[in-house]
Amino acid sequence: MTTTSLGGAMNIVNRGSVPHRTVLITGVSRGLGKALALEMAKRGHTIIGCSRSQDKLNSLQADLSSASSSSSAQADSNSSSSERHILMNVDVRSNSSVEELARAVVEKKGVPDIIVNNAGTINRNNRLWEVPVEEFDAVIDTNIKGIANMLRHFIPLMVESKQGIIVNISSGWGRSAAAQVAPYCASKWAVEGLTRSVAKELPSGMAIVALNPGVINTDMLASCFGNSAALYQTPESWAPKAATMVLNLTTADNGASLTV
């Protein structure tokens, strides 16, 4: 497995300005997804986001408009800040819900340049045999099937347009293991394998990578680490580094396992 940290194999520091991109992010209403969306919008890029929380999507819409308005970066000159970004209530676990997302995105914004499959969940700390069935299913259905649903409906669109970068959010626990989070570890190991396999199926002009974001103080981390999660960096401090890395991915990175 090839694992590259930020700035390792890719010289992302001196690549200059990045052209305007349309970036689709799942699980956009909180945590890493929200922070990354706001950072991308601040840089002038168009955000397409989805989540299952309508209230949080409504709040994020205003925040994205504000971030875009304050940005001096290149933006879609044909749209106001409020119209530039699209947020939709979507459950990535549902194939039909993702199918509708793909249809709406193409109609309103065309094919995304970048997709970040960020939506994820974790089981409450427990030994595997004590994890409730519904909890185990939620982890697998979100973290693995959710990504598969996104790939099923968006890769053909990217293939047709002959371009596209896909980022599957993985984890350090997708390359190692820990007690009491076996379902989560299994799901992220699956993300790594799925990514490497799909990379071999993509045509030239496209790339898919697995990205370990590092240890970030999110609700998911707090569910595992408790109060000690506060010792780690916030999503807001992580986002600028992650955005730079994602925006500078190229087809040469296809199949890589990367770490911010």
C-alpha positions in Angstrom: 0.0 0.0 0.0 1.3 3.4 -0.9 0.8 6.0 1.9 1.7 9.6 1.3 1.5 12.4 3.8 0.7 16.0 2.9 3.5 17.5 0.8 5.2 14.1 0.4 4.9 12.7 -3.1 3.0 15.8 -4.3 4.6 19.2 -4.5 1.5 21.1 -3.6 3.2 24.2 -2.2 4.4 25.7 -5.4 1.6 24.9 -7.8 0.2 28.4 -7.8 -3.5 29.3 -8.0 -6.1 26.6 -8.5 -8.8 27.2 -11.2 -12.4 27.3 -10.1 -13.8 23.9 -9.2 -17.2 22.4 -8.4 -16.8 20.3 -5.3 -19.4 17.8 -4.1 -19.0 16.9 -0.4 -21.2 14.3 1.4 -21.8 14.6 5.2 -21.4 18.3 4.8 -23.5 19.6 7.7 -21.0 19.1 10.5 -17.4 18.2 11.4 -14.8 17.7 8.6 -17.4 18.1 5.8 -18.7 21.4 7.0 -15.2 22.8 7.7 -13.9 21.7 4.2 -17.0 23.1 2.5 -16.5 26.5 4.1 -12.8 26.6 3.3 -13.5 25.7 -0.3 -16.2 28.4 -0.6 -13.9 30.9 0.9 -11.4 30.1 -1.9 -14.1 30.8 -4.4 -15.1 27.3 -5.4 -18.7 26.0 -5.8 -20.0 23.6 -3.2 -22.5 20.9 -3.7 -23.3 19.4 -0.3 -25.6 16.7 1.1 -26.6 15.6 4.5 -29.6 14.1 6.4 -30.0 17.2 8.6 -32.1 19.8 7.0 -31.8 22.3 9.8 -28.0 22.2 9.7 -28.1 22.4 5.9 -30.2 25.6 6.2 -27.6 27.1 8.5 -24.7 26.1 6.3 -26.3 27.6 3.3 -26.1 31.0 4.9 -22.5 30.4 6.1 -21.4 29.4 2.6 -23.0 32.5 1.1 -21.1 34.6 3.6 -17.8 32.8 3.0 -18.2 33.3 -0.8 -19.2 37.0 -0.5 -16.0 37.7 1.5 -13.8 35.8 -0.9 -11.8 37.6 -3.6 -11.0 34.4 -5.3 -12.5 33.3 -8.6 -16.1 32.5 -8.5 -19.1 31.7 -10.7 -19.8 35.2 -12.1 -23.2 34.2 -13.3 -24.6 33.3 -9.9 -25.1 35.3 -6.7 -23.5 33.9 -3.5 -26.8 32.4 -2.4 -27.3 30.6 -5.7 -23.7 29.4 -6.2 -23.9 26.5 -3.8 -26.4 23.7 -3.7 -27.2 21.8 -0.5 -29.6 18.8 -0.6 -31.1 16.5 2.0 -29.7 13.1 0.9 -29.2 9.8 2.7 -26.1 8.2 1.1 -27.2 4.8 2.5 -30.1 4.9 0.0 -29.3 4.1 -3.6 -32.4 5.9 -4.8 -31.6 9.0 -2.8 -28.1 9.2 -4.3 -29.6 8.6 -7.7 -31.8 11.6 -7.3 -28.8 13.6 -6.0 -26.9 12.8 -9.2 -29.8 13.8 -11.4 -30.3 17.1 -9.6 -26.6 17.9 -9.6 -26.2 17.4 -13.3 -29.2 19.5 -14.1 -28.2 22.4 -11.9 -24.4 22.4 -12.0 -23.1 19.8 -14.4 -20.6 17.1 -13.5 -18.6 17.9 -10.3 -14.8 18.3 -10.7 -14.2 16.8 -7.3 -16.2 14.5 -5.1 -15.3 14.1 -1.4 -17.1 11.0 0.1 -17.0 12.2 3.7 -20.2 11.0 5.2 -19.5 8.5 8.0 -20.5 7.2 11.4 -19.0 5.1 14.2 -20.3 2.6 16.7 -20.3 3.4 20.4 -17.2 1.9 22.1 -18.0 -1.8 22.6 -16.6 -5.2 22.0 -17.7 -6.5 18.7 -20.1 -9.2 20.1 -21.8 -6.5 22.2 -22.3 -4.0 19.4 -26.1 -3.9 18.6 -27.0 -5.2 15.2 -28.5 -1.9 14.1 -25.3 0.0 15.1 -23.2 -2.4 13.1 -25.5 -2.0 10.1 -25.4 1.8 10.3 -21.6 1.8 10.2 -21.4 -0.5 7.2 -24.3 1.0 5.3 -23.0 4.6 5.7 -19.2 4.1 5.5 -19.1 1.5 2.7 -22.4 1.3 0.9 -22.8 5.1 1.0 -19.5 5.5 -0.9 -20.5 2.6 -3.3 -23.8 4.4 -4.0 -22.0 7.6 -4.8 -19.5 5.9 -7.1 -22.3 4.0 -8.8 -24.1 7.1 -9.9 -21.3 9.7 -10.3 -18.4 7.7 -11.9 -20.4 7.1 -15.2 -21.0 10.9 -15.4 -17.3 11.6 -14.8 -16.3 9.0 -17.4 -18.5 10.6 -19.9 -17.0 14.0 -19.2 -13.5 12.4 -19.3 -12.4 14.0 -16.0 -12.9 13.9 -12.3 -11.2 13.4 -8.9 -12.8 11.3 -6.2 -11.6 11.4 -2.5 -12.8 8.7 -0.2 -12.4 9.7 3.4 -10.6 6.9 5.2 -9.0 6.8 8.6 -5.8 5.8 10.5 -8.0 2.9 11.6 -8.4 1.9 8.0 -4.7 1.0 8.1 -4.4 -0.2 11.7 -6.8 -1.4 14.3 -8.2 -0.6 17.8 -10.3 -2.3 20.4 -14.0 -1.4 20.7 -14.3 0.1 17.3 -14.1 -3.0 15.2 -17.1 -2.2 12.9 -15.6 1.2 12.2 -12.1 -0.2 11.5 -13.6 -2.8 9.2 -15.5 -0.2 7.3 -12.4 2.0 6.8 -10.3 -1.0 5.8 -13.0 -1.6 3.2 -12.8 2.0 2.0 -9.0 1.5 1.4 -9.6 -1.7 -0.6 -12.5 -0.4 -2.5 -10.5 2.7 -3.5 -7.5 0.7 -4.7 -9.7 -1.6 -6.7 -11.8 1.1 -8.4 -8.6 3.0 -9.2 -7.7 0.1 -11.5 -11.1 0.4 -13.3 -11.0 4.1 -14.0 -10.1 5.5 -17.5 -7.3 8.0 -18.0 -8.3 11.5 -16.9 -9.7 10.4 -13.6 -8.3 9.5 -10.2 -9.6 8.1 -6.9 -7.7 8.2 -3.6 -8.3 7.2 0.0 -7.6 10.1 2.4 -6.8 9.7 6.1 -7.7 13.1 7.6 -5.6 12.5 10.7 -6.9 12.8 14.3 -9.4 15.7 14.5 -11.6 16.9 17.3 -15.0 15.9 15.9 -18.1 14.5 17.5 -17.0 11.1 16.3 -13.6 11.3 18.0 -15.3 12.5 21.2 -17.5 9.4 21.1 -14.3 7.3 21.3 -11.9 9.5 23.2 -14.2 11.4 25.5 -12.9 14.7 26.9 -9.4 14.0 25.6 -10.6 14.6 22.0 -10.2 18.3 22.8 -6.4 17.8 22.8 -6.5 17.4 19.0 -6.8 20.0 16.3 -10.2 21.4 15.3 -11.9 20.8 11.9 -11.4 24.5 11.2 -7.6 24.3 11.7 -7.5 21.1 9.6 -9.5 22.4 6.7 -7.0 24.7 5.0 -4.4 21.9 4.8 -6.9 19.4 3.5 -8.4 21.8 1.0 -5.0 22.5 -0.5 -4.3 18.9 -0.8 -7.6 17.9 -2.3 -7.5 20.8 -4.8 -4.1 19.8 -6.0 -4.7 16.1 -6.6 -4.1 14.9 -10.2 -4.5 11.8 -12.2 -1.0 10.8 -11.1 -2.4 10.2 -7.6 -4.9 7.6 -8.7 -5.1 4.7 -6.3 -3.0 6.4 -3.6 -3.5 6.2 0.2 -2.9 9.7 1.4 -2.8 11.4 4.8 -3.3 15.1 5.6 
